[in-house]
């Protein structure tokens, strides 16, 4: 026999599994490293402006609006009904500083409007915890009608106790 036939009869060599193992290890290392880089924010992270940024790119805090608060005297209202129930109510008005003096001059009218409204409200509505937002909105609208548009920004309920 010739050398050509001897080589043809030899069984083909199996590929080494070492290359497969090395490929798998490299794949796992690169995948894990990529995950860590993205998860920790090393790559593909948004620009960090909130955490310790200094210099010209640092955000400046927004200035607070020019507001003042006008305290209203607490109201003690006897509610109509079979049982003697009382409501204790205290609030403050948030106003632009330019209108603070104007609103303070109108405090007696504001107190009158709030007193009249709270006396007219049904007791069952006052007992409902979810009604506070509606009551507050109604009182704010009435106060804004008395003081004029743009003079009162908000009504802050400080005390609302139903006995």
N, C-alpha and C positions, 0 to 999 in steps of 0.2 A: 504494500500500500504506500501511497505517497503521503507527503506531509499535508497536502490539501485535504485529503479525505480524513486524516487523523484530527485535524483541527475542526472539521465539520462535525465529527462525531462527538466531540467534547460537549458536555452539557453547558448551556450558556450560564455565565456567572450571574448570581442574583445581585441586584443593586443593594448597596449597603443601607441598612436602616439608620445608620448614623446621620445621614443627610436629612432624613425625615425628622428625627428627634431634634436636630439643631434648628430646622425650620420651624417646628412647633414652639420651641423655647423662645426663639427670636420673635415669633408672632405674639406670644403671650406677653413678653417684655415690652414690645412696642405698643401693644394694645393697652396694657396697664399704665404705661408712661403717658400715653395720649389721654387716657381717662383722667389721670391725676392732673395733668396740665390744664385740661378744660374745667375740671371740678374745682380746683384751687384758684382758678382765675388767672393763671399764667398766660393763657391764650384765649382769645374770643370773649374776653370780659369787657363790659362797658367801661368807659372812662370813669375813673374813681374821683368824683368831685366832692363827695360827702365825707370821705374819711381822711382827714388830715391834709387836704390839699392847701398849699400855701402859695403865695405869690400872686401874680396878676390873674391867674385862672381860678383863684379861690372865689366861691360865691359869697356875695355880701348879703347879710340878712335884710329882708324887706322891712322898711320902716313901718312902725305901727300907725294906724290911722289916727288922725287928730280928733279924739273923742273925749267926752266927759260923761259922768254919771250923775243923774239927779235922783236923790233918794226920796221916796214917797213915804209918808207916815204910815205906820201899820194900821190896817182896818180890822175892826172886830164887828162882825155882822151877825145879827140874829136871823136865822133862816126861818121862813114861814113853814108851817107844817104842824102835825099833831105833837111831835116831840120837840122839846126845846133844844135846838142844835145851833152851834155857833161856828163861824168860820173866821179864822185869823189869817189875814193876808198881808204880806209886805212885798214890795217890789221896788225896782230901780229902773230908770229910763236911761237908755244909751242914746246920747245926742251928740251931734257935731259940736266941737268946742265953741264955734261961733254963735250957736243958738242956745247955749246953756242958760244964759241970763233970761232969754225970752221964755224958755220952758219953765224956769223957776217962777216967773211971774204968773204963769198959767197953771201952777200946781193946784190951786183950789178948784178950778174947773175939771182938771184931770181926776182929782179925788172924787168929785161929784159924779163924774161919768162912771168911774170904776165902782163906786158904791152902789149906784143905781143898777148897773149891769149885774153885779154879783148878787144883789137882793132879788133880782128877777129870775135868776137861773134856778132851774129845778134841782132839788137836793139829790135826786137819783143821778143826774148828770155830774154833780160834784163828787159823788162817791165813786164814779167810774174812773179807774186809773188811766185809761187810754184817752180820756177826754181832756187832759191837761193841755195838749197841743192845740185843740180847737178853742178852748177857753182862752189860752194865751193869744192866739191869733185874733180872736174877737175883741179882746181887751186892747191889743195893740192897734187894731184898726180904729177903734173908738178914740183912743188917745191921739192918733194921727189926725183924725178929723177935728179934734179940739185944738191941737197945737198948729196945724197946718202941714202941708206936704213938705217933706224933707227935713223937718225939725227933729223928729224922733226916729231913730234907726231900729231900736229893738226894745222890748219890755222883758226885763229879767225878773223872774219870780224868785224871791228870796225865801218867802215863807208861805206855806199853803197848808193850814192845819184845820181839819174838820172835826169838831167835838160833838 
